[in-house]
Amino acid sequence: MTVDNEYTLFLDGREMGRGAEWRELYDYNLTPLMSPGRHILAVNAVNSFSYAGLLLGMRVDLTDGRVIEVKSDESWRIAPVGTKGWEKAAKVPATWPKAKIVAQLGSDPWWSTPTAVHEMPTLQPIKLFFGRPGGFKSPSSRFAPPSYFSVPGSWLNWPCTKRMASYCNASAPASPWTFTTTSVRA
């Protein structure tokens, strides 16, 4: 992806990276962050002068052989300045204007071949661990750390308690991934 002039890329509201050179491409590996279910892809694009543009392409290969391609096109929406939570909005209001294609790749004033391609660092899922209510036993007693389970389709881990016991041994059915190309904030 690239933007004329600067961008911040978000997946499900989490910042994935930034770029500030429109003549270069930035390549992200989002595989470790993907799980079955709906995902929100958003870009905060900033133009400092003259022409403005966004180029994004993404390919998701599913285990069943299907392929999902996401690209910057007219299906993207532009979030009004000052909109809170736009980078993780699952439903975009119809009042947000649609993005416009002003030129095809390689058309003036933009390049047909990038001057460089940057492989961006691969981010890992965030895991949160919570302590037991009431604190831990004293060091003199035998301590067994709590067991945890993952919430399907998220990056959170929750402790296995009596209240959560039904989830601790449950396995989530595999579902196809769905993408919502939410918004570009200009």
C-alpha angles and dihedrals in degrees: 000000000000139000133205099254119350138343147179116207121212132191114192090342094307118119110243100180149304138245136188108181116083093192090065135064125230116209119202127191104210095170097109090053097050125101133162112286141049121332132190119221115190138167130203102209122190125191117199098188146339117359123022127201146155128207119187133160129172133176124198117192110202122210091243090060097258119129128214117200121195120190140166107265143124092300089074118092130216114232114220114249111268095029108144119222094008091139092064101032109136092192119041118207114245087231091071107098119247120247115253129221105228098171139001120246108285095023121125127309094021132067131259093207123036120235089227141359116218120202102213122217113273112243123215130220117273115240120197120197121197128203125234119273109260093027131262131310119265117275090250093064124074107269124204114184115235118263118240138208130200121240105235112249095014141082095236127107119201129196118255105245130161089264092052097037094110089062098046095079097029120112120209117238112243113253131181116264117250125199128206110196093207115179154330115219110209 
